[in-house]
Amino acid sequence: MEFDRAVLLSICRACKMSKSAHVPEKAFARRHTQAGREVKKALRKLISLGYVLMHPTRGEMTYALSKEGVALCREMQESD
């Protein structure tokens, strides 16, 4: 679960805590280069929990934070 939280925080930083920003996976996955497969697993889990939304585009899949994802990111940043 700790790695999932780290991936979620990476997405939050890449989106700058905005619900309207959509970022490709490589924008936040490059921060976790040692665990490429683990990033994909964490991303699938975050999507299934409703914290991250998928947005298909012409070139590649992009991801955005849901309202719950933004709230959790703020909560995690306050506790750090």
C-alpha positions as CSV (number, residue, x, y, z in Angstrom):
1,M,0.0,0.0,0.0
2,E,2.9,2.3,0.6
3,F,4.0,2.1,-3.0
4,D,0.4,2.8,-4.1
5,R,0.5,6.0,-2.0
6,A,3.8,7.0,-3.6
7,V,2.4,6.5,-7.1
8,L,-0.7,8.5,-6.2
9,L,1.5,11.4,-4.9
10,S,3.5,11.3,-8.1
11,I,0.2,11.6,-10.1
12,C,-0.8,14.5,-7.8
13,R,2.5,16.3,-8.4
14,A,2.2,15.7,-12.2
15,C,-1.3,17.0,-12.3
16,K,-0.5,19.8,-9.9
17,M,-3.5,18.8,-7.7
18,S,-5.9,19.6,-10.5
19,K,-8.9,17.4,-11.4
20,S,-9.0,18.8,-15.0
21,A,-5.3,17.9,-15.8
22,H,-4.7,14.7,-17.7
23,V,-1.2,13.3,-17.8
24,P,0.4,10.3,-19.6
25,E,1.8,7.5,-17.6
26,K,5.4,8.4,-18.4
27,A,4.9,11.8,-16.7
28,F,4.6,10.2,-13.3
29,A,6.1,6.7,-13.8
30,R,9.6,7.9,-14.5
31,R,9.9,8.8,-10.8
32,H,9.7,5.1,-10.1
33,T,12.1,3.7,-12.7
34,Q,13.2,0.7,-10.6
35,A,9.6,-0.7,-10.6
36,G,7.9,-0.2,-14.0
37,R,5.7,-3.3,-13.6
38,E,4.8,-2.3,-10.0
39,V,3.7,1.2,-11.2
40,K,1.2,-0.4,-13.6
41,K,-0.1,-2.6,-10.8
42,A,-0.5,0.3,-8.4
43,L,-2.1,2.4,-11.2
44,R,-4.7,-0.3,-11.8
45,K,-5.4,-0.5,-8.1
46,L,-5.8,3.3,-7.8
47,I,-8.2,3.2,-10.7
48,S,-10.3,0.4,-9.2
49,L,-10.5,2.3,-5.9
50,G,-11.7,5.4,-7.7
51,Y,-8.8,7.7,-7.0
52,V,-7.6,8.0,-10.6
53,L,-9.5,8.2,-13.8
54,M,-8.5,7.0,-17.3
55,H,-8.9,9.2,-20.3
56,P,-8.2,7.7,-23.7
57,T,-6.7,10.1,-26.2
58,R,-5.6,9.7,-29.8
59,G,-1.9,9.0,-29.0
60,E,-2.0,7.3,-25.6
61,M,-3.9,6.8,-22.4
62,T,-3.8,9.7,-20.0
63,Y,-4.8,9.8,-16.3
64,A,-6.5,12.3,-14.1
65,L,-7.3,12.6,-10.4
66,S,-10.9,12.1,-9.2
67,K,-12.4,14.2,-6.5
68,E,-11.6,11.4,-4.0
69,G,-8.0,11.3,-5.3
70,V,-7.5,15.0,-4.8
71,A,-8.9,14.8,-1.3
72,L,-6.7,11.8,-0.4
73,C,-3.6,13.6,-1.8
74,R,-4.3,16.7,0.3
75,E,-4.8,14.5,3.4
76,M,-1.5,12.7,2.8
77,Q,0.4,15.9,2.3
78,E,-1.0,17.4,5.5
79,S,0.0,14.3,7.5
80,D,3.6,14.4,6.1
